[in-house]
Amino acid sequence: MPMNTTHTPLRTDVAIIGAGILGLAHAYASARRGLRVSVFERSGTPLGASIRNFGMVLVTGQPPGMMHALARASRDIWLDWASGAGLHVRRSGSLMFARSEAEARVMEAFAATRATESGYAASLLSRAALDDLYDGRFSKHRAALHGHDDLQVFSREAVPALIDYLQRVHGVEFRFGTLVRAIDDGLVETTAGVWRAEHIVVCAGHDYLSLLAPQLAALQPRVCRLQMLRVRPTTPFALDHAVLTGLSCLHYGAFSDLPEAAALREEVVSREPALLDHGIHLLASPTPYGDLIVGDSHDYGEDASPFNAAAVDEILLRLAEDALGGQLQVVERWQGVYGARADASKEPFSVLRVAPNVTGVFMHGGVGMSVGPGLGELVVEKIVAGASEWGDFNSAV
C-alpha cells in the first residue's frame, strides 16, 4: 500500500532493518563499497540472538560446501573487525572432547576423511598432548579434536563495539528505538520519519509478523529457545579455547551425517535420552573475565516460552562440570533465542527477493555469528551488481 507522507523523505542508499549481527554484516559490506547506510533497530540496543549467544565463530562445525565456505569467509571478516574495532577475539580455536568411545569414533572418522577431503583445519590431539593440556585437567577424556580456525568473541561487548566502529569509521547511521512500520517502493516508514532508500534489506531475526509476513509464512518459521548459563569455576583456570563435547557431533552438520554418528545417537538414546529430548549438547565459551558461558538446549515453537526448566539447567551444569573437570558456580541465567523452521532439514538461511529493491535475509539456525558476515558480503555483492536473476542463492557460493 502506498505511503502517505507530508514531509520530504530523508535519503539513504541502503536501509537495513535490524542491528543484530546479520544486519551489521550487511551494513559493513555496503559501507565499505562506498554506500550511505542507515540501520533501524526497534530496541534501544541490540537484545536478541546476537548478544545472547556463545560468541563462537565455529568454522569446524559447519557442513562441507556452502556453509563451510561462508564460515571461512566470515572468519576473515571477524579478524578484520577485530583489528578495526578493537574486539577481544580468542584465536586458539576450539577443543571437542570425547566422553565415550562412540564420540571418539565420530571425531576420528571426521579427522581421517572429511577434514582432509573438504579442507577443514582440524586435527586430533595426540594422547600425550591431551594429557598435558591445561595441566592434565582434560586427561580423562577419550580423545580431543582441535578446530584450528574457530574464533570466539564476547558477544555482549563485541556487538556494541562493532556498532561504534561502523559509525566512526564507515559513517553508518544507526537509528535505535525506531520501529519500521512499513516498506514500499523504496520508502521506509518508521516511528522517526520516512526514508527513501535505493535498497532495503530486512534482517529482522525471528520477527515474522512486522515485515514481509506473507513471504515468511510460506517458510513455516519457528523460534528456537535455548537455556544459557554464565558460570565461574570455583578453582579458576585460564581457558583459552571454546569447548565442546562429542555430543555436538549430533548437532553440527560437519559430523552428523557421518556413519559413526548413527552409532553415537543410538548410544545417547540408550544411556542419556533426556539429552535428545531437550536438544542438549554442551558448549562452553570463556569470557574475558575468567568465567564461562555454558549451554545449550533447544526448544522449538511458534513463540519462545518465558519459563525455563530447572532440570535442563541442572543437566547443563552437570555436563559442564564433567567436561571441564571442576565445580562451577552459576552467575547468570538467561534465554538464547533464534529463528528456525518447522522442517529443520531445509536451508539454514533464506534470502528473499521480495522486489527489485527489497531483500529479506533470515537465519534458520544458531550459526549467525559463524556465517552471517560472509552471507552479508554475498547478498550485498548481488545487490550492488544489480543482478536481476539470483537463481538458487542458498547454494550459490
N, C-alpha and C positions, 0 to 999 in steps of 0.2 A: 504494500500500500504506500503510495507517495506520501512524503512527509510535508507537513505544513510548518514553515518557519518564517518569522518576521524579521530575522536578523541574518546578515551575511555570514555564511558558514566559515569557520576557521578552516585553514587548509593544511594538509599534510600529504606526503607521498604514500606512506604506509600507515594504516591504523591497525593496531594489534589489540585484540580484546583478550586480556588475561596476562598477569605478570608472574605466572609460575615459570618453571624452567623452560617449558616449550615456548611460551610467549617471549621470554628473554632471548632464547636461541634465535627466533625469527627476527627479533629486534636487532640483535647483533649482526646477523647475516645481511639484513637490509641496510643498516647504518654503515657498515664497512664497505658497502658498494656505493656510498655517497648519497643515499636516500634520506629524506627527512622522515623521522619515525615518531609516532605518538602511540603510547601504550596506555590502555584504560583498564583499571582494576577496581572492582566494586568494593573491596575491603580497604581499610586504611593501610594495610601492609599485607604482604602475601601470608596466607594462613593455611593453605591447602596442602596437597601432596608433596610439594617441592620443599617444604621445610619440616615435614613430619617424618621423613624417611631416614635411612641409614647413611645417606651420603655416599653410597657405593657407586662408583663408575665401573661396573662389572663387565669387562670385556670377555673374560674367560667363560662366563655362563651363557652367553648368547649363542643361539643355534647357528650352525655354519651357513654361509651365504650372506644374504642381505642384512640380517640383524648383526652378525659379527662384523661386517664391513662398516655399518653405521656406528657400532660401538668403538671401533678403532678410530674412525674419523672423529667421533665425539671426544675420545681421549686426547687427541691433539688439540682440539678446541679448548678443553678444560685446562690444558697446560698453558695455552695462550692466555686464557682468562686469569690463571694463577699468576702469571708474570705481570699482566697489565693491572689487575685489580688487587694484587697482594693477598690472594686467597691462601689459606692454610690447606695444603694438599699433602697427603701421605702417598708416597710413590713406591713403597716397599712391596706392594701387591697384596694378594690375598693368600690365605692358607686354609685349605679344606682338609679337615681331619676325618679319618675313617674310624668309626666307633666299632665296626664289626668287619668280618671277612667279606661279607656281601658288599658293604660300602667300599672296601678296599679294591674289590674286583672291578667295580664300575670305574673307579679312578684309574686303575692300572690299564683297563681297556681303552679309556679315553687317551691316556698318555701314549699308548703304543700305537694307536690307529688315528683317531680323529685329530689329535693335536698336531701331528706331523702332516697329515693329508690336507687339512684345512687351514694350516698356518696359525695355530694358537701358540702364543708364547707362554707355555706352561710345562712344568716338569715335576716328576715325583722326587721328593727328598729321599736321600739315602737313609738307611737305618741310623747310621752314626750322626747324620745331620739332624734327624728328628730327635734323637736322644739328647743332643746338645742344645737344641732350640730353647731359648729363654730359660737357661739353667735347668733343663730337664723337665720343665713344667708340663710339656705335652708328650712325654716319652711313653705314656700308657697307650697311646693311640696306635692303631694297626699300620697306618700309612698317612702321608700328607702330600697333597698336591699344591704346588706353588704356582699361582697365577701371576706371572710377572708384570703383565700390562695393567692390572687393575689398580685404580686410584680410589682414594677416599677423602671426602671433604666433610666439614661440619656444616650441614645444610642451613641451620638456623642463622648462621653467620655468613655463609657463602652467598646465599641469595641476596640479602641486603647489600653486601659488598659488590656484587655484580651489578645490581641496580645503580649504585653510586658510580661505578666505573662507566656504565653505559651513558649516564647523564653527563659526567665530567669530560670524558674523553671522546665520546661519539655523539654527543649532543642529542641523545634520545630524550624526548619529553614524556614524563610519567604523570598520569592523572589518577591518583589513588582516591578512594572513596567516591568513585564515579561509576555509576551503573549505566551500561549501554542498553537502551530500551529497544532500539530497532536499527537495522541497517537496510538501506535501499538505494540502489542506483548510485553508488559512490558516496552516499551520505550516511553518517554515523550519528544517530540521535542519542544524546546522553543526558544525564542529570546536570551536567555542567555546560550544556550547549550543544551545538551541532557542528560537526567537522565534515569537510569534503575530503575524500581520500582517493588516490588513484588505485590503491589496492587495499583490501580489507582482509585481515587474517584473524580468524576466530580460534583461539586456543583456550577454551573456557573449561578445561578439566572435565569434571563429572557433572557440570551443569548442562542438563539435556533439555531444558524447558525454555530458557530465556531466548536463545538464538538458534536458528537452524533446527528447530524442533522436529519438523516433518522428516528432514533428511536423517536426523539422528535416530528417530523412532524406528526407521527401517533397519537400523543396525542391531536392534534389540539390546540397547545398552543396559549395563548393570553397574552397581557400585561395589567395590571390594573394601571391606573394613578390616583393619589389622590392629591387634593389641601390641603395644610397644612399651618398653621399659628403658629407663636410664638407671644404670646400676654403678655402684662403686665397690671395687674389690676391698675386702677387709684387710688383705695383705697386698698393698699396691705393687704393681709391676708395670714397666714401660712397654706396653704392647704397641707395636708399630705396624701391624698388619690388620686388615679386615679378616675376620674369622668366619668360616662356615664349617658345617659337618657334612658327611656323606648323604644326609637326608636331603640336602639341596640338589643332589643328583636326580631326585624325583621331580624337582620343581623347575629346573633350568634346562632349556632345550639343547644345550651343548652335550648333555648327558642322558636326558630322559628317554631318548629313543634307542639307546644302545641296548643290545640283547641282555647284557648283565644287569640293566636297571630293572628288568621284569622280575628277576630273582630277588632283588633288593625290595621291591614293592611287596612281594609275597612274604618276605621276612617281616616287614613292618606291619602288614595286615595280621600276621600271626602273633607277633610279640607286642606291638605298640599301636593298636588300631586307633586309639584316640588321636594320634598324630595326624592320620589321614582324615579322620572325622572333622578336625578343626583346621586342616590345611597347614599344619605346623612344620616348619623346618627352621633350624637355628641360624641366625645371622648375628654377629656381634661386631660393632664398629667402635674403635676408640675415639674419643673426643680429644680436643687439645688440653683438657683439664683433668686428665687422669681417670675419668670414668668412661663407661661404655654404653652405647645404645644397643639394646638387645630385643629381638623378636624373631620371627613374626608368625602370626596366624592369618587365616584367610576366611572371611565370612562374606558371602555374596548375596545381594538382594537389590531391590529397586531403590532402597534408601539405606543409609548407614544407621543401624540401631545405636542409640547413645549408651547402651548398657554393656559393660564389659563383664566377662565371666572370670571369677577368681580362679577357677580350676585351670583356665588357659594360662593365666599369668604364672601359676604355680608350675605348670609343665615347662614353660619357657625358662623360668628361673632354674629349675632342676637341670634342664638340658645345658644351660649356660654354665652353671657351676661344675657340671661333669666335664664339659668340653674344656673349660678354662682352668680347671684344677684348683678351685678355691671358692670360699664363700663370698656372696655378693649381697650388698645392701641396696635395696630399691630406693632411688632418689626421686624419680618421677614416673608417672604412668600417663599414657595418652593413646589416642586412636590415630593410626595412619588411615589414609583413605585414597583411593584412586579409581579411575574409570575402568570398566571391564565390559565383557559381552556375555550374553547368555550362552553362546557357543564359543567356548574358550579356544577351540581348535582353529578358529578363523584368524584373520590377520591381526597382528599385535598392535596395529595402529590403522587409522583411516585418514586419508586426505580427500576431502570432499570439495570438488569444483562445483560450487553452487551457481556461480555466474562468472563471466569473464574477469570480473574484478573482485570476487568474493571466494575465499578459500577457507575451509574449516579443517583443522588438524587436531586429531584426538587420539590419545594413547588408550589402549585397552589392556594394559598390564602395568606392573610396577617397575618398569625399566626406563622411565622418562629421563632420569639422571644419566643413564648409561647410553641411550641412543638419541635423546632429544636434540642435543646440539648438532649432531650430524644430519638428523632429519630436517632441522631448520635450514641448514645450508642447501639441501636438495630442493626443498619447496621454494625457497626464495630464488634459487637459480632458475627454476622453471618460470616463476612469476616474472622475473626481470627479463628473461629471454622472450617473453610474450608467447610461450608455447600454446598453441591452440588445441593440440591433442596431447594429453598426458599419458594415454594408454593405461596399462596396469601399473600405476605408480607404486603400489605397495610392494612390487617385486623389482622395481627399476633401480638397480644400484650398479 
